Amino acid sequence: MKAYFFLFLAISFEIIGTSFLKLSNQFTNLLQTVIAIASYFIAFFFLSLVLKTMPVGIAYAIWSGIGIICITLIGIFIFKQNLDLPAFIGLSLIIVGVVIINLFSNVKID
């Protein structure tokens, strides 16, 4: 269970980093740039702890799936970005993949 907690922290900091990367305006806003870089550093630190006990493929599937969903929602609701039908279909397939991995995979996580 500790691996999932660290993965939650890694994903959370990755989402913060990506959000602030958008706000950094191509690294022209210093504070947002520093927050983005620091958040990514913290995210990768926690991901490295996860990889001690969780297979990299499973960890990365969960990381990317949840991160994509959250960043998409932030893009829609905070940054007022629009997605078309193919984008929603693709995101739905990612969600289904992450659910299948978590519900049906027999990979042992220490």
C-alpha positions as CSV (number, residue, x, y, z in Angstrom):
1,M,0.0,0.0,0.0
2,K,2.9,2.4,0.6
3,A,3.7,2.1,-3.1
4,Y,0.3,3.4,-4.0
5,F,0.6,6.3,-1.6
6,F,3.9,7.3,-3.1
7,L,2.4,6.9,-6.6
8,F,-0.4,9.2,-5.6
9,L,2.1,11.8,-4.4
10,A,4.1,11.4,-7.6
11,I,1.0,11.8,-9.8
12,S,-0.1,14.8,-7.7
13,F,3.2,16.6,-8.1
14,E,3.3,15.8,-11.8
15,I,-0.1,17.3,-12.3
16,I,1.0,20.4,-10.4
17,G,4.2,20.6,-12.5
18,T,2.4,20.3,-15.8
19,S,-0.2,22.9,-14.7
20,F,2.6,25.3,-13.8
21,L,4.5,24.5,-17.0
22,K,1.5,25.9,-18.9
23,L,1.5,28.9,-16.6
24,S,5.2,29.5,-17.0
25,N,4.6,30.8,-20.5
26,Q,7.5,29.0,-22.1
27,F,9.7,29.6,-19.0
28,T,9.2,33.4,-19.1
29,N,7.5,33.6,-15.7
30,L,10.1,32.8,-13.1
31,L,7.9,31.8,-10.2
32,Q,5.8,29.4,-12.3
33,T,8.9,28.0,-13.9
34,V,10.5,27.2,-10.5
35,I,7.3,25.6,-9.2
36,A,7.0,23.5,-12.4
37,I,10.6,22.3,-12.1
38,A,10.5,21.6,-8.4
39,S,7.2,19.8,-8.8
40,Y,8.6,17.5,-11.5
41,F,11.7,16.8,-9.3
42,I,9.5,15.8,-6.4
43,A,7.2,13.7,-8.7
44,F,10.2,11.8,-10.0
45,F,11.6,11.3,-6.5
46,F,8.3,9.7,-5.4
47,L,8.1,7.7,-8.6
48,S,11.6,6.3,-7.9
49,L,10.3,5.1,-4.6
50,V,7.4,3.4,-6.2
51,L,9.6,1.6,-8.7
52,K,11.4,-0.3,-5.8
53,T,8.3,-2.5,-5.4
54,M,6.0,-1.9,-8.5
55,P,6.9,-2.9,-12.0
56,V,7.7,0.1,-14.1
57,G,5.1,-0.7,-16.8
58,I,2.3,-0.8,-14.2
59,A,3.5,2.3,-12.4
60,Y,3.8,4.2,-15.6
61,A,0.4,3.1,-16.9
62,I,-1.3,4.3,-13.7
63,W,0.9,7.5,-13.6
64,S,0.1,8.4,-17.2
65,G,-3.5,7.4,-17.1
66,I,-4.5,9.3,-14.0
67,G,-2.2,12.2,-15.0
68,I,-3.8,12.5,-18.4
69,I,-7.3,12.5,-17.0
70,C,-6.5,15.1,-14.4
71,I,-4.6,17.4,-16.7
72,T,-7.4,17.1,-19.3
73,L,-9.9,18.2,-16.7
74,I,-7.7,21.1,-15.6
75,G,-7.3,22.1,-19.2
76,I,-11.1,22.1,-19.7
77,F,-12.1,23.8,-16.4
78,I,-9.2,26.0,-15.6
79,F,-7.6,26.8,-18.9
80,K,-10.9,26.7,-20.9
81,Q,-9.6,24.4,-23.5
82,N,-11.9,22.3,-25.7
83,L,-11.6,18.7,-26.8
84,D,-13.2,17.1,-29.8
85,L,-14.9,13.7,-30.0
86,P,-11.8,11.7,-31.0
87,A,-9.9,13.2,-28.1
88,F,-12.6,12.1,-25.7
89,I,-12.7,8.6,-27.3
90,G,-8.9,8.3,-26.9
91,L,-9.0,9.4,-23.3
92,S,-11.8,6.9,-22.6
93,L,-9.6,4.1,-24.0
94,I,-6.8,5.2,-21.7
95,I,-9.1,5.1,-18.7
96,V,-10.4,1.6,-19.6
97,G,-6.8,0.4,-19.9
98,V,-5.8,1.7,-16.5
99,V,-9.0,0.1,-14.9
100,I,-8.2,-3.2,-16.6
101,I,-4.6,-3.2,-15.3
102,N,-5.8,-2.4,-11.7
103,L,-8.7,-4.8,-11.6
104,F,-7.4,-7.8,-13.5
105,S,-3.6,-7.8,-13.5
106,N,-2.0,-10.5,-11.3
107,V,1.3,-8.6,-11.1
108,K,2.6,-8.8,-7.5
109,I,3.4,-5.5,-5.8
110,D,5.4,-5.7,-2.6
